[in-house]
Each structure stands twice: as structure tokens, then as C-alpha cells.
Amino acid sequence: MKYIDSQDTLYELESYNLIEPSTVTVKAEKTADLNGDGVVNILDLVILSNAFGKDSPDLNADGVVNILDLVVISNAFD
């Protein structure tokens, strides 16, 4: 399951644990599939490149889109 937060950051649901009927804890992990098409490819790289120097989509959570995010996305290439 994928979702986008208020800052347009795409997350992919990894797992959840039902604690009681009204409470669900969710572990979410950022994904390199920035356009949500199911594959990591050049289109995702273009999105990341256009955001260089901004704060989102920051794949490695260091506060800025930079070369380290390019490494993350290149390692996830399909």
C-alpha cells in the first residue's frame, strides 16, 4: 500500500500490527518509486533531479535532496 503525506512524500506500507480493535501501528518506509508507477526508473530520477536542493523528496532523510538521494534511487533501479 502506498500513500503520500502532506509534503508530497511517497511512502510504502511495509507492515502493521493490530494491537486492539481501534489502534493500528504502522511502519512506513520511503520508497524510491517517486511517481508511484510500480518501478524505479529514469522517470523517478527526473523527479528527484528536479527537486535537487529542496527538502522533498528526501529519500535518505537528511533534510535536503542531494547526491546521497541519487545513490538511494540508483540502488533501487529496476
TARA-V846494 format. One record per residue. N is the residue number from 1. RES is the residue in three letters. SS is DSSP state (alpha for helix, beta for strand, coil for the rest). Layout:
# TARA-V846494
N;RES;SS  N;RES;SS
This chain:
# TARA-V846494
1;MET;coil  2;LYS;beta  3;TYR;beta  4;ILE;beta  5;ASP;coil  6;SER;coil  7;GLN;coil  8;ASP;coil  9;THR;coil  10;LEU;beta  11;TYR;beta  12;GLU;beta  13;LEU;beta  14;GLU;beta  15;SER;beta  16;TYR;beta  17;ASN;beta  18;LEU;beta  19;ILE;beta  20;GLU;beta  21;PRO;coil  22;SER;coil  23;THR;beta  24;VAL;beta  25;THR;beta  26;VAL;beta  27;LYS;beta  28;ALA;beta  29;GLU;beta  30;LYS;beta  31;THR;coil  32;ALA;coil  33;ASP;coil  34;LEU;coil  35;ASN;coil  36;GLY;coil  37;ASP;coil  38;GLY;coil  39;VAL;coil  40;VAL;coil  41;ASN;coil  42;ILE;alpha  43;LEU;alpha  44;ASP;alpha  45;LEU;alpha  46;VAL;alpha  47;ILE;alpha  48;LEU;alpha  49;SER;alpha  50;ASN;alpha  51;ALA;coil  52;PHE;coil  53;GLY;coil  54;LYS;coil  55;ASP;coil  56;SER;coil  57;PRO;coil  58;ASP;coil  59;LEU;coil  60;ASN;coil  61;ALA;coil  62;ASP;coil  63;GLY;coil  64;VAL;coil  65;VAL;coil  66;ASN;coil  67;ILE;alpha  68;LEU;alpha  69;ASP;alpha  70;LEU;alpha  71;VAL;alpha  72;VAL;alpha  73;ILE;alpha  74;SER;alpha  75;ASN;alpha  76;ALA;coil  77;PHE;coil  78;ASP;coil
